[in-house]
Every structure is written in structure tokens, then in C-alpha cells.
Amino acid sequence: MTRNRIPRALTIAGSDSGGGAGIQADLKTFQELDVFGMSAITAVTVQNTLGVHGVYPLPPEAVAEQIEAVGLDLGVNAIKTGMLFSPPLICAVAEQIRKFGWVHVVVDPVMIAKGGAELLRAEAVQALKEELLPLAFIVTPNIPEAEVLAGMKIRSMQDRREAAQRIRDLGAKIVVIKGGHAADEEDEVVDLIYDGTVFTELTGKRIQTIHTHGTGCTFSAAITAGLAKGMSPEAAITRGRAFIQAAIEDGLNIGQGHGPTNHFAYRRRHQEVLS
């Protein structure tokens, strides 16, 4: 296999010392899906399964230089963004994406950690809308994030459809509103996909567990890996959904709080099928 044929994905996100989310979750996911992973760290977080205990953002120029170093040398087939924290960081990331002309951009608009810690400052939301969403090929908000981006409350599937349309009007080509936070779906999780023309619903069994730390990061990273390998957006999203479903179902059950998902569950399942 030549270097140019190796699919490469870049994650631009925060570091999670607990290993369940952020850069760590993204790189694990890339590796499990046979994609070479690279990173640009936006912030160092002090966290474990009990919560986020500190956030130390990097200077915007440090983030920009990491992205540039990867782009100029290794090359990038797809990228995803996670925790960006502040307007200057968002602007620095957007500038590099425009500079390199990257198209397969997955934006996971990380705003609040499960424990309630702020991972995107309130004043950064407008920068996210204006600078980054117009560059997004796919954006993957959960319901609370979709409410912020769309500027409306979401209580029903019809609300989700309206929110998806509003978010797409901000510039993203494909909107995936994740259903994990839906209060009206007790037995299943429905992820809504909108490509500007068609609404598609991906349904999976809801697993009753508190060990869901990093699910959003992992899902978007799996989608990014698929795009890096040349998969269609529909196929990348569908496989990403299967990847995170397996990761939740085959839980690791570690930590005293919201534990991480099992990043190697999907691969192990497929190995068992083939053996």
C-alpha cells in the first residue's frame, strides 16, 4: 500500500485525560476503522468519568500551526472538529480549512460536557455559525446543540426537522441531529439526517446505561473515517451509527461516573462474524 492510498483523517479537538472523548476517542475510532489519525489539540482538559475539572485552551496560533504542519506534509482526506471553545480558536481553524480547501469537513459542535462544564463559550456560538458551519460537509449536533444553533426548542420529530432545515440554512450541506437526548423516545434512539431535500431516520435500540461519555465524538469520528476512505455520506453515517451502537452496547463499565464507550466493540463483532 502506497502512502497516497492510506486514508488520513485529522481531528481538531480538545484532549480528554480520561480517554473517553475528544482527541483520544477520535484517534481510537480512526484506528479501529483502518484510517491513519492525526490531531491538532485545541485545549487540554482535566477530566475523568466524574466530570471536567479544568480547561486549558491553547493559543489560536498553536492550533493553526498544528493544522498547517499536518496539511503541508501528511495530507488530509477528511477532518472533524470537536471542542473549539472560543471565537479566536474557531476563526483560526476555519482559516486553515479555507486555506487548504478541505471539503470533507465534519463539525461536531461540542458545547457542554455531560457533567455540565462549558466547552464552547457562549460568545463563540455566533463564530461557529458564521465561520465554521458554511465549511461543513456534515454537522452532527445533539438535540441541545441543535436548539442553540437553530434558535428554537425541540420537543418532537417535527421540531427536529424544522431545526435541521434552519441549521442547513447556515451553510452545512448535511445535518445529522442525534437523538440520544430525546425525552420522548424511551426504547429507541432516532438520528435524523437532512441533506437539503430528503429526511432520513436511522433508528437503533436505546441502551439504558450511564456509560456514554464521548458518544458524540466517537460517532462523528466514525463518520469522518468513512469519508476519508471514500464512502458516500449516507454510508459513512450509517456505519458510524453502527459503530457507536456497538460501542455503547458492549460497555466497558469503568470509572465511578459517566464511563467511556467501547471503541473496539465494532471490530471485535466483525471479527467474530468472519471467524
C-alpha positions in Angstrom: 0.0 0.0 0.0 1.5 3.3 -1.1 1.3 6.4 1.1 -1.2 8.1 -1.1 -3.6 5.3 -0.7 -3.6 5.3 3.0 -6.8 7.2 4.2 -5.9 10.0 6.6 -8.1 11.9 9.0 -7.4 14.9 11.1 -9.2 15.6 14.3 -9.2 19.2 15.7 -10.4 19.0 19.2 -9.6 19.0 22.9 -7.6 16.4 24.8 -9.6 14.3 27.3 -7.3 13.0 30.1 -9.9 10.3 30.8 -9.5 8.9 27.3 -13.3 8.6 26.6 -13.9 11.7 24.4 -12.1 14.3 22.4 -8.8 13.7 20.6 -8.4 10.3 22.4 -11.8 9.0 21.3 -11.3 10.3 17.7 -7.9 8.6 17.3 -9.1 5.3 18.7 -12.0 5.4 16.3 -9.9 6.2 13.3 -7.5 3.4 14.1 -10.4 0.9 14.6 -11.7 1.8 11.1 -8.3 1.5 9.4 -7.7 5.2 9.0 -4.5 6.9 9.9 -5.3 9.5 12.5 -3.7 12.9 13.1 -4.5 15.6 15.6 -4.5 19.3 16.3 -5.2 19.9 20.0 -7.3 23.0 20.8 -7.3 22.6 24.6 -6.1 20.4 27.4 -8.9 19.3 29.7 -8.6 17.8 33.1 -11.4 15.2 33.3 -12.4 11.7 34.2 -15.8 9.9 34.4 -16.9 12.2 37.2 -16.6 15.4 35.1 -14.4 18.1 33.7 -12.2 19.7 36.4 -10.2 22.1 34.3 -10.0 23.5 30.8 -6.7 25.0 29.4 -7.2 26.3 25.8 -4.2 26.6 23.6 -3.3 29.8 21.8 -5.0 30.0 18.4 -1.7 30.3 16.6 -0.6 27.0 18.2 -3.7 25.3 16.8 -3.3 26.8 13.4 0.4 25.7 13.3 -0.6 22.1 14.1 -3.1 22.0 11.3 -0.7 23.6 8.9 2.1 21.1 9.7 -0.2 18.2 9.1 -1.7 19.6 5.9 1.6 20.6 4.3 3.3 17.2 4.9 1.0 14.3 5.5 -2.1 15.4 3.6 -5.7 15.1 4.8 -8.6 13.2 3.3 -11.2 14.2 5.9 -11.3 16.3 9.0 -13.5 16.7 12.0 -13.8 19.4 14.6 -14.8 19.0 18.2 -14.2 21.2 21.1 -13.2 24.7 19.8 -14.0 26.7 23.0 -13.6 30.4 21.8 -14.2 32.7 18.8 -10.4 33.1 18.1 -9.9 29.3 18.0 -12.9 28.9 15.7 -11.6 31.6 13.3 -8.1 30.1 13.3 -9.5 26.6 12.4 -11.8 28.0 9.7 -9.0 30.0 8.1 -6.8 26.8 7.8 -9.7 24.8 6.3 -10.3 27.5 3.7 -6.5 27.7 3.1 -6.2 24.0 2.3 -9.6 23.8 0.5 -10.7 20.8 2.5 -14.2 19.6 1.6 -14.9 16.6 3.8 -15.3 18.5 7.0 -17.4 17.0 9.8 -18.3 19.5 12.5 -19.3 18.2 15.9 -20.5 21.4 17.7 -19.4 20.4 21.2 -20.9 22.8 23.7 -21.4 21.2 27.1 -19.8 18.2 28.7 -22.1 15.6 30.3 -21.2 17.0 33.8 -22.3 20.4 32.7 -18.9 22.1 32.1 -18.8 24.7 29.3 -16.8 23.5 26.3 -17.9 26.3 24.0 -18.2 29.8 25.3 -21.5 31.5 24.7 -19.9 34.2 22.6 -18.4 31.5 20.4 -21.7 30.3 19.1 -22.0 33.1 16.5 -18.5 32.5 15.3 -19.4 28.8 14.9 -22.4 29.7 12.8 -20.6 32.3 10.7 -17.2 30.9 10.2 -17.4 27.1 10.5 -20.8 25.8 9.5 -20.6 27.2 6.0 -17.5 25.0 5.6 -19.2 21.9 7.0 -19.9 18.9 4.8 -21.7 17.2 7.7 -22.7 18.7 11.1 -23.7 16.4 14.0 -25.4 18.3 16.8 -27.2 16.6 19.6 -30.7 18.0 20.5 -29.5 20.6 23.0 -26.8 21.8 20.5 -29.3 21.8 17.7 -31.6 24.0 19.8 -28.8 26.6 20.2 -27.8 26.5 16.5 -31.4 26.7 15.3 -32.6 29.1 17.9 -35.7 27.1 18.9 -36.9 24.4 21.3 -37.1 20.8 20.1 -39.8 18.6 21.6 -40.9 16.5 18.7 -39.7 15.0 15.4 -41.3 17.8 13.5 -39.3 20.2 15.6 -36.2 18.3 14.7 -37.0 18.6 11.0 -37.5 22.4 11.4 -34.2 22.7 13.3 -32.4 20.6 10.7 -33.6 23.0 7.9 -32.6 26.0 9.9 -29.1 24.6 10.6 -28.6 23.7 6.9 -29.6 27.3 6.0 -26.4 28.3 7.9 -24.3 26.5 5.3 -23.8 22.9 6.3 -24.5 20.5 3.4 -25.8 17.6 5.6 -27.3 17.9 9.1 -27.4 14.9 11.5 -29.4 15.6 14.6 -28.6 12.9 17.1 -31.5 11.5 19.1 -29.8 10.4 22.3 -31.2 13.3 24.3 -34.8 12.9 23.2 -37.1 12.6 26.2 -40.0 11.1 24.2 -38.1 8.0 22.9 -37.7 5.5 25.7 -36.9 2.3 23.8 -35.1 3.6 20.7 -32.8 6.3 19.5 -33.7 8.1 16.2 -31.0 10.1 14.4 -32.4 12.5 11.8 -30.5 13.2 8.6 -31.3 16.0 6.3 -29.4 16.7 3.0 -31.5 19.7 1.9 -34.0 17.5 0.1 -34.7 14.3 1.9 -35.1 13.5 5.6 -33.8 10.1 6.7 -34.3 8.5 10.1 -31.8 6.0 11.5 -33.2 4.0 14.4 -31.4 2.0 17.0 -32.2 0.4 20.3 -31.7 2.7 23.3 -29.4 1.2 25.9 -30.1 2.0 29.5 -26.6 2.9 30.7 -24.7 5.9 32.2 -21.6 4.9 30.3 -22.0 7.1 27.3 -19.1 9.5 27.7 -17.7 10.5 24.3 -20.6 9.1 22.2 -20.8 12.3 20.1 -17.1 12.5 19.5 -17.0 8.8 18.5 -20.0 9.0 16.2 -18.6 12.0 14.3 -15.1 10.5 14.2 -16.5 7.3 12.7 -18.3 9.3 10.0 -15.1 11.2 9.3 -13.2 7.9 8.9 -15.8 6.7 6.4 -15.4 9.9 4.3 -11.6 9.6 4.5 -12.0 6.1 2.9 -14.2 7.4 0.1 -17.5 6.3 1.4 -20.7 8.2 0.5 -22.0 10.4 3.2 -25.0 8.1 3.6 -22.8 5.0 4.0 -20.4 6.8 6.4 -23.2 8.0 8.6 -24.9 4.5 8.6 -21.6 2.8 9.5 -20.9 5.5 12.1 -24.2 4.8 13.7 -23.4 1.0 13.8 -20.0 1.8 15.3 -21.4 3.8 18.2 -24.2 1.4 18.8 -21.8 -1.4 19.3 -19.5 0.8 21.5 -22.4 1.5 23.8 -23.9 -2.0 23.9 -20.6 -3.7 24.7 -19.8 -1.3 27.5 -16.5 -1.3 29.4 -18.2 -0.2 32.7 -15.1 1.6 34.1 -15.0 4.7 36.2 -17.2 6.0 39.0 -19.3 8.2 36.8 -20.2 8.5 33.1 -17.8 6.0 31.7 -16.4 5.7 28.2 -17.8 3.6 25.4 -16.0 0.5 24.0 -14.1 1.7 20.9 -13.1 -1.8 19.9 -16.5 -3.4 20.1 -17.4 -2.9 16.4 -14.1 -4.5 15.2 -14.5 -7.4 17.5 -18.0 -8.1 16.4 -16.9 -8.2 12.8 -14.0 -10.5 13.6 -16.4 -12.9 15.3 -18.7 -12.9 12.2 -15.8 -13.7 9.9 -14.2 -16.3 12.1 
